[in-house]
């Protein structure tokens, strides 16, 4: 595993952990930084895109009156 792949894995795992712990703002920052790096379209990219959708949903749930999916 190259250092770039390792970095992508660490960023992805950290963002997912932050989101699961309720720290949506921190997760958003990590996702945005990851996407700015122009990552390869691999499993980490897909996981970050899914997490990005969860973040958008969490940030807008109170505006739409939705508590859970």
C-alpha positions in Angstrom: 0.0 0.0 0.0 1.4 3.3 -1.0 1.5 6.3 1.3 -1.1 8.1 -0.8 -3.5 5.1 -0.4 -2.8 5.0 3.3 -3.5 8.8 3.6 -6.8 8.3 1.8 -7.7 5.5 4.1 -6.9 7.5 7.2 -8.9 10.5 6.0 -11.9 8.4 5.1 -11.9 6.5 8.4 -11.4 9.7 10.4 -14.3 11.5 8.6 -16.6 8.5 9.1 -15.6 8.3 12.8 -16.2 12.1 13.2 -19.6 11.8 11.6 -20.6 8.8 13.7 -19.6 10.7 16.9 -21.9 13.6 15.9 -19.1 15.9 14.8 -20.6 16.8 11.4 -18.6 20.0 11.0 -15.3 18.1 11.4 -16.4 15.4 9.0 -17.4 18.0 6.4 -13.9 19.7 6.6 -12.2 16.3 6.1 -14.5 15.4 3.1 -13.9 18.8 1.5 -10.1 18.4 1.9 -10.2 14.9 0.5 -12.1 16.0 -2.6 -9.7 18.9 -3.2 -6.9 16.4 -3.6 -8.5 15.1 -6.8 -8.6 11.5 -5.5 -8.7 8.4 -7.6 -12.2 7.0 -8.2 -11.8 4.1 -5.9 -13.4 2.7 -2.7 -12.3 5.7 -0.6 -13.8 8.1 -3.1 -17.1 6.3 -3.1 -17.2 6.1 0.7 -16.5 9.9 0.9 -19.3 10.6 -1.6 -21.7 8.6 0.5 -20.5 10.3 3.7 -20.9 13.7 1.9 -24.6 12.8 1.2 -25.1 11.8 4.8 -23.6 15.2 6.0 -25.8 17.2 3.7 -28.8 15.2 5.0 -27.8 15.8 8.6 -27.3 19.5 8.1 -30.6 19.9 6.4 -32.8 17.5 8.4 -34.0 20.2 10.8 -34.9 22.5 7.9 -37.0 19.8 6.2 -38.6 18.6 9.4 -37.1 15.1 9.0 -35.4 13.4 12.0 -34.3 10.2 10.3 -34.5 8.5 6.9 
